[in-house]
Amino acid sequence: MEKLDGAGGVEALTILGTGPAGLTAAIYSARANLKPLCVEGEQPGGQLTITSDVENYPGFAEPVVGPDLMNAFRKQAERFGTRFFQGNIARADLSQRPFRLVMNDGREILTQTLIIATGASAKWIGIPSEKKLMGKGVSACATCDGFFFRNLDVVVVGGGDTALEEATFLTRFAKSVTVVHRRAQLRASKAMQDRAFKNPKIRFIWDSAIEEILGEKAVTGVRLKNLLTEQTQEVKTDGVFVAIGHQPNTAIFKNDLTLDESGYLVVQKGSTLTNVSGVFAAGDVADHVYRQAVTAAGTGCMAALDAERFLESGD
Ligand code: NAP
């Protein structure tokens, strides 16, 4: 089996993920001469590559475009000697050191320490018509696709902060925004609720789920089912934005690492250490609360320092 060798066939540090967490870990550990190997998965650059203007990343008085910001992170990591490798990890064996990561194509990485910064992905409803019309009116990112719905009608699914944030943002473009929620109480914060209730373009349909997204080549409507009465109704819409939360990308670690009830990696308080010595977690994969680029970068830095200290300690 081909191995991706560091010195002596075993990497000192492998970082999984190239969002703000992974790349900040790469910058810090490369500057500490650990020569990290950084594995880029299916979405190099992470979630910021599907956003447009980032206005809240410190250091930028003017908005910076998400992909540009991530390119800058990457170049900085490269400058200090990070090695990048494209591939998907299919299996991980963290039961002994060196840890073993097996790629889809069978190649392996052996590594003394591991930083997991694989992030989280948007959840989908899981109905066939959603898949069929993905990119044809179905989206999980208002910032990316909202612009295409100028003067059109859109539906947002969900009742949390993300749903109301997306709905409010979409009112900049859309003629109307209908929020469809499966209960009659929102999960979103009061401030976010107040803002949405005040917005004349937003209306709510309660206790309802999307049974089918209608349309052949593009979205034309949705069929909703009232979960209390079981009655169905069709609502005309040009777009469906699914905003029902995120799923951390942790499936391959479930045998070795402690996950919380939502599948997020559990780390020790005040550190990035997981339940396995030498394995650290950073960014959204271990954070369902803050989920910001700057907090991901912060924990990426912490993970690099934790890994460096661990390697120095010779444990
Ligand atoms: P969330 O709080 O988990 O809310 C998900 C929403 O989607 C819930 O209302 C849930 O309904 C609904 N839902 C889940 N699965 C569904 C399904 N299969 N079909 C229909 N509806 C479904 O997720 P989130 O809104 O993405 O927020 C995640 C975290 O990020 C939260 O801590 C939030 O505060 C934070 N956040 C903060 C901001 C901000 O402060 N600017 C913005 C976005 C997110 P139920 O309510 O019935 O469970």
Boltz pocket constraint, residues with backbone or C-beta under 6 A from the ligand:
constraints:
  - pocket:
      binder: B
      contacts: [[A, 124], [A, 125], [A, 157], [A, 158], [A, 159], [A, 160], [A, 161], [A, 162], [A, 163], [A, 165], [A, 180], [A, 182], [A, 183], [A, 185], [A, 186], [A, 187], [A, 188], [A, 209], [A, 243], [A, 244], [A, 245], [A, 246], [A, 288], [A, 289], [A, 290], [A, 291]]
      max_distance: 6.0
